[in-house]
Structures are given as C-alpha cells and as structure tokens.
Amino acid sequence: MIDPAVALSHMIDSQLRPNEVNDERIIAAISAVPRDRFVPKIKRSVAYVDEDLEVGEGRFLMEPRVFGRLLTAADVQPSDIVLDIGCATGYSSAVLAQLADAVVAVEENETLAAQAEKKLAEQDIMNVAVVTCTMCDGVAKQGPFDVIFIEGAVEQIPAALVKQLKAGGRLVCVKVEGGVGRAHIMRNSGETVTEQSLFDADVMVLPGFEVKQTFVF
C-alpha cells in the first residue's frame, strides 16, 4: 500500500494546487489531517483519490478538489466560529479546526457522530464539538456563526441555516439545480444576504436537503 504521507502530498500537488487551492493556510490545514484515518480501514488505500469517498451509512467525504475550493471561498479566519453541517466521520471538521477558533460539527446519524468524536479525539483535536441533531436545522443556540460549511450537495439551502449566519458571515455549499451541481456562497452583509455561484461541482447530495416534492392533482 502506498505511504499515506506520499498519497497526501500527491493529492495536494495533483488535485488541489492545479485547481486554485493555493492558500498556504488551507494547504497546511489539509496537510495536518490524515484523511485516511477518517475512512473505513478497507478504504484507506483509496482515501486520497479525486472522488467522493463512501464512509458508511450512505454518506461520503467530499472530493478533495471541491472541498479545497469551498474552503478557499469560505475564507475561514483564526477567530471564526464555524458550523460544519454533515460532518460524517469528522474529516471536514478536523480540517476546519486547523483554520478556525472553534467548530460546531453537526451530524444526525448517531453512528457517524460517535465515529467523528472518536476520530477527532484520536487526532487530539480539541476545538470541535460534535452535536447530534437534524442537520438542516443547524444549532441556533450556539450561533450566530462566521462560517457555515455544508459537507455535501444540497437541492435547497434551509432558511434556518441562513438565519444562523453572523453579519459578515459566509455559507458555502454545492447546490444542485436541474441535475447540475455548482458551488455557491451566501454572504450576510448585516442588512441583506446575497448568493453567488462559483464553479461546477459534482458531489453527493446530503440527506435531508432535497427539494420537497409537491403533488399536483
């Protein structure tokens, strides 16, 4: 099996840097977290491939290229409080923890939430709190947040999450419309919330963020 450190370096040089992920703080944050430790043992040999990676319970780690570009767009600062929606096994939260003051990691699947807590502890990451609750509701009582990061594609962005953005805050996600995924950023100016489309991105839809179907009689 390839040395994980070599695979990580190759991921950075062949997937991230050629795709506009060149902020050295982000490179350092991703370099500090062994992605292979956040996937099932059977998947460790492919932990650094350029695709969404299934981690169990029907959930995926986001493709590294898309993850890195969303981090770049989010512009996480050292004093920021981040809400990480759909943390799964905790990888995204572990990386965000390198960039921010604190991370609130939301996961509604109890099995995955338990894994996230265990894996974060194994990496001695102490500035992440894993909260088990409905992902699309967020954690309003711990907000507002400087950054909201949604770990997976959505067909709709819940108003409940947008309301948890601090003035000056950013929400980043991949939004699927008409079957096409594009990264989006929402910014709260304090008076208005604006939304901007950024780049094409094809990642798995996060459960609970599908557009509700309506029946026509």
ZIJOSUL-V438669 format. One record per helix or strand of 2 or more residues. SS is the DSSP state (A for helix, B for strand). FROM is the first residue (numbers start at 1). LEN is the number of residues. If there is no record, write none. Layout:
{{SS | FROM | LEN} {SS | FROM | LEN}}
This chain:
{{A | 4 | 16} {A | 24 | 8} {A | 35 | 4} {A | 41 | 6} {B | 53 | 4} {B | 59 | 3} {A | 64 | 11} {B | 81 | 5} {A | 91 | 9} {B | 102 | 5} {A | 110 | 13} {B | 128 | 4} {A | 135 | 3} {A | 140 | 3} {B | 145 | 10} {A | 159 | 4} {B | 165 | 13} {B | 180 | 9} {B | 193 | 8}}
